[in-house]
Each structure stands twice: as C-alpha cells, then as structure tokens.
Amino acid sequence: MPSFTVVTTAQRYEAIVETGALARLSEFLPSPAAKVFVVTTEDVWQLHGSTVASALSGRSWHRLLFPGGEARKRLSSVEALAEEMVSLGGDRSSIVVAFGGGIVNDLGGFLAAIFMRGVPVVQVPTTLLAQVDAAVGGKTGANLTSGKNLVGAFHQPLVVLTDPSVLHTLPEREYRAGLFEVIKHGIIASEPLFRLMQLERPSVLARDPAAMQQMIAESVRIKSEVVSADEKEGGLRRILNFGHTVGHAFEAETSYTRFLHGEAVGLGMKAAAHLSRLTGRLDAPTCQDILDVVDAYGPFPTLDGIQTENLFARLVNDKKSILGRVHFVLATRIGATEVAAGLAPELIREAIASTLR
C-alpha cells in the first residue's frame, strides 16, 4: 500500500494510494461519535455510494449533494451546503468527506475550512485529475466570474484516500483530462514518469492497473514532497502551476463550459512549452516532445472563437499574478522548471497564438 506523508505547519497526514481504500473509509475517521457529512455529486454516488454507505454503517452521517460543474463552483453553492449542514445538526465536531472529482475536493475542502471556522475534511478523490492533483495539498476554493479559485483557503485534510479501482467507471473524456496532470508532474519533476506517458500510451489509455498504479503513486509522491516543502506556494510549490496560468485563461474565456480543467491545463502546457522555447530556456526538440505527448492524449475541444488577445488580457487577473506581474512556470528540461516574470508581452502572445494554431 503506497502511502506518502505530507508534513505542513498545520498538520501531518498520509496520502494513501490503495485499491479497495474506499471500503475502509471509516477506519480513517476519528471520533466515532462525530457527525459525518459526505459532499458528493449524484453521478458519483450512483456509482460508488453503496461502498461509502456500507463503510459508514454504524456512524451518524449525511449525504450532501452538490450539482457539479465548474459553473456551480461558486460561493452560493458553499453557502447552500453550509445551511444544509446546520439544518442537519452539524457542529464543530463534524467531519466533511469530499467524495468526488477535483471540483468536489476543492468545494468540499472550502466548506470544511469555513464551517464553524473550520472542521476536519477527508479527501476521497474519484477522478484521475483529483487523485493526482486536487486532493493533495490542502488547496480549497471557489470560482468568481473574474476567474478560477479566486476565493479559497489552505485547509489540509486529515487523510487523502485514493482508490485507483474507481477509475474504471470514469468516462473516457474525464480520464484523459486527468492524464494531462500526470504529464505535468513528469515535466516538472520526473523524467521517468514523462517517459512512461510517452512510451506506454496504449497501456495508460487501456487503464492497465499496473500503469495506473505507477502513474498515480508517482504523481502523489511528487505532490506530497512539494507540498511538504512549500505548503502555501511561497516558492517551490509554484512549479505545480506549470500550464495553469494560460490554462485558467482558457477556462475563464469560455465561462468554464467548454473545457474540463485537465484539458485546459493541457493547452496551457503547450503554451508554456512554446514560451519556454521562445525565451531560450528549452531546446526545440524537447519542446516538441512535450507538444507531441500532450497531443497524444487528446483530442481537445474546439478552439474556435478564442482570440489570442482575449487570453492575454485574462492573464493579469489570474490569482498567480503578483503586483500585476504575471508569473509563468517554464520548463528547462524534462524534470526541471523555473519561475519567470516580466516576460516580453510579444513572446507571451506568440506562445498563445502558437497554441491556438
């Protein structure tokens, strides 16, 4: 059972990757008397709710349904869930279980961070993207019209339970979207992981259990180590944002309705690769390797109607901008990156335009 320890100033916890972990959920919940609130979506509950219900038998628990989707990842949804918790007797001893994809992990974590000024949360990710990224690290949040995750809090979980077996019910598009985050981890910190994604594409796409276990465990290891070294994105943790700056612009420009988050990150990684090459940090063959691997796990939704200037304008509103300066994570080789700011606008525009071609 691969288990990776995350150590932060707030707490120390385990990120567990284990087939069958979902059925053991109750073992990781403290205080048997505490009321448990499972935040989930209808589709996830229909597929895996019986396992959770069985795991929580004998405990006091309630299911809280979130409608799902980036467009509903808003403060109004958090307020509605909090009101429901109050009506069901939630108090400071309550525990939130965020049981779903990345949106549920973000929103459920945020709910736990602010309910009664903070209650514990257990992250139980059910999509590949959430398992390799969103569930680990304590980032929570909701969207504003202006951009993604512009309100939120750092709220570390009690534990992260990742069960790869739930991915067999994941729709193909959702699975592929998560693979872009795996590719990202390879680019920023693990050439072996990148080469796995490059050379073992048939096994990865076929959801071969061994391939899934390897890529999930390696991704969780990387994220656990980065978060332990830099909990609140003061330095090293920024590398996890490779592809996210332009990716968030793609999402906001299309009102969070055209791209899944992983797809937007994939496009953002292409822009970051182009920008890495244009600024002289990355050689052309390695840039092409990144572009080819990203494209190999497509297809992407249509880019029709998306303009370079509109994406460029959205960059300054990204939450990663500091004092009006847009910061980019750029690759220097496979497995290494650096953060850059103050880049020439014409190079940024060219990188975006190359991605849209």
N, C-alpha and C positions, 0 to 999 in steps of 0.2 A: 504494500500500500504506500505509494509515494505521498509523502507529506512534507510540506515546505513551511518553515517557520517565518512569520512576519513579525519583526520587532520594531515597535514605534514608541514614541514618548508616551502615548496614551495607553497602549496595551500590547501584549504579545499573544499571537494566535496562530493557529495552524490552517494552512490551505491544503486540503486533502483531495487527492485525485484517486478515486476508487470505484470500480464497478460495483454497484449494489449499495453505495453510500446512502442513497435516498431512503432506503428502508430502515436505516439506522439513525434517522434524524433525531429521534427523541433522546438518544444517548448523548447528544452534544448540547442539549438544552439544560441549563441549570435550574434549580428551584422547581421541583415538580408541581408546586402549588401555583406558580406564576401562570397568568393567562397568556396564551399564545395567539397571535394574530398573523395569519398567513396571507400575505399580499400576493395575488396572482391574477392571471387572466383566464377567461373561460376556456380557451383552446388548450392551454397548458393543463388546466385542472381536468378536463375531459380525458386527456392522455395519461396523466400521471397522478391525478388527485387521489385515487384509491390507495396508492402506495403511501402517500403522505397521511391520509386519514388513518390508515392502519398503524403507521408509525406513531401517531399521536394519540392512539386509543388509550384511555385512562387519564388523559390530561384535559384540562379546560382549554379549549381552543375555538377559534372562529376563522372563517374564510372571508377575506375582503377582496372583492372583485374590482380590478382596475380595467377599464375598457381597452387599454393598449394603444400603441402607436405614438410616434414622436409628437404628432399634433396635439395629443392629450397629455403629454408630459409637462403639465402646467401647474402653477400654484393652486388653481381651482381644484384640480384632482387631489392634491395633497390635503387641502382643507376638507374635501368631502370624505376622504379616508379617515382623517383625524376625527371628524364629527362622528363617523360610524364607530370608531374605537371608543369614544366617550359613551355613546349610547349603549354599547355592549359591555360597559363596565371596565374599560381599560384604565390603568393607573400606572404609577411609577415603577411597579414591579413587573409590568407587562413585557413581553418579548415579541419583536416583529421578525417574521421569517419572510424574506424576499425570495419568492419562488417563481422564477421565470427568466426571461431574457434580460438583456442589458438595460432596457428601459425600466423594467420592474425592479432590477437591482438598484438602479440609480434612484428611482422614486421611492421605493420601499426603504432604502437606506436614509433618504432625506426625511421621510416621515418619522423614522425612528430617532433621527438626530434632533428633531424639534418637538416631538410629542412629549409633553410634561418636562420640557427642557432636556430631553434625551433619555431614551430607553435602549436596551441592547437590541442588536439585529444579527440574525444569522443569514448569510447569503447562500442561496441554493440555486445556482445558475443552470438553466436548461437549454440555452443555445450555445453554440460553439464560441461566438463572439463574447458572450458573457463569461464563459468558463475560462477563456484565456486572457480576458482583459477586465471587463467591467466589475466583476465580483470581487476582485482582489485589490486592496489598496485604500479602501475607505472613502473614495470619492463618491459623493452623492449629489443630486441636483435635479433641477427642473429647467425647462426652456422658457425664454421670453420671446416675444415677436422679433426682437432685435438679434437674437442669436441663441445658440445651443448652450445649455448648462450655465447660464449667466447668473443664476441663483443656486446656492447649494452650500454644503458644509463637508468638512472632513469628519467622518464618523466611522471608525474602524469596527469591523464585525467581531463577534465572539469567535466565529469559525466560518470558513468557506468550505462547503461540501460540494465537490464536483463529481458527478456520476456520468462517465462517458456513455454509458448504455442508453441514456435518454436521447442521445443524438440520433439514434436510428429512426426516431419518429419526426425528426426535424425536416421541414420542407427543403427541397434542393436549393432553392434560392437563398434561404436563411443559412444553410450550411456553408454554401460558397461565400457568403458575405463574411462569415466568421474566419474563413481561411485567409482573408486579407490581413487580419490582425496577427495571425500566425506568421505570415510572411514578414510583417513589420517587425516582429520580435527577432526573426532571423537577421534582418538587415541591420538592426541596431545593436545586436549583442551576441549572435550565434550563427557563424557561417555554416556549421553542420545542420542547423535547423533550416536555413535558407536552401542548402543543397538538397535536403530531404524534400522540400516543397518543389524544387526544380526537377529532381530526378525521379521522384516516386509519385508523380501526379496520378497515375491510374489507381494506385493503392489508396491514396488520400481521397480521391473522389469516390471510390467504392466504399469508403468508410470502413476500411480494414481495421479491425480492433487494435492490432499492434501499431499501425501507423497513427491512429487516433490517440492512443495512449502516449506514444512518444512525443507527438507534437503538442499535446495538451500539457503533459508534465514538464516539457522543456519551456514552454511559454509561461507556465505558472512559476517555475523556478526563477526565470528571468525577472518576472514582475515582482515576485516576493523579495528578491535581492535588491532590486532598485528601490522599492518602497521602503524597505528596512533602512537603506542608506539615506533616503531623502523622502520623508513622509509627505511633506506639503509643497513639493515642487519648487524648492528653493534653488536646485541645481541639477543633480544627476537625473531626477525624475522627469525632467523635461524631454529626455530622449524618447520617452514613451509617446510623445506627441508627434513623432515622425508621420507625416501625411495628414495630420489632423487639422492644421491651420487652413490649408486650402480645402480640405475635405469638409470642414464645418461650413465654409463659404458655399460649397455646392449644396449642402443640405438647406441652409437658410435661404439661398436664392430660389430654391424650388419649394419653399414653405414646408419642408420636411415630408413631402408627399411622394417624391419621385425615387429617391434613393434610400436603400437601407443604409444604416450607419457604416457598416463594413464596406459597402460599395463606394460610399463617399470617401472613406479612408483609402481605398484602393486608387481612386482617381487622384486623391491628394498625394499619395506616394509617388505616382507618376510625375506630378508637378514638382515634388521635392527632388526626385531623381534628375529631372531636367534642370532644376535650379542648382543642384549640386554640381552638375556638369558645366553649366554656364558660368558659375563662379569659380571654376577651376579646382574644385575640391574632389571631384570624382572623374575618373577617366571614362572615355566614351564606351569602351566595351563593357565595363561594369554597369554603367548607366543602362545600356541596352539589355544586360542580363536582368536587371530589376524590372524594366518595362516588359520584357518577354514573360517573366514569371507572373507578374501581376495580370497581364492579359490572358495568360493560360488558364486562370481561374475565373474568367468572366463567364458569360457576357455581361456588359454593363447596360443599364437603361439608356435610352436615347439622350444625347446631349443637345438635341435641337432646341434652339431658342435661348441657350445660355451664352451670355456675352462675356468676353474677357474683362471688359471694364467694370461690369457689374460685380464679378467675383473679386476683382482687385479692390473695389470700393468697400466690400464687406470685410476685408482682412483687418482693417483698423478697429472694427467692433468686436473682433474675436477676443475671448477672455484671456488669451495668452499674450495680447498686446500689453506692453508696459510703457507707461508715459507716452502713449501714442506711437511707440516703435513696435513694428511687427517683428516677432522673433520666429525664426524658422529653424527646424531641426534638419540638418543636411548630412548626407552620407559622405564619408571619406573613403570607405571601402566596405565590403560586406562584413558586418560585425562591428562597425565603428561609426560614430556620428559626432557632430559638434553643433552647438547652437550659434546662430548668426543673427545679427540685427543690423539695421541701417543699410540693407542691400539696395542697389540701384533699382528704382522703380521699373526701368525698361527691361531689366533682366527678369523681374518678377512677372511682368506682363508677358514676356516671351515664354516663360515656363508654363504659364497658364494657357496661353494660346497653343503651345505645342501639345498640351494635354487634350485640348478641345478638337484638335485636327483629326 
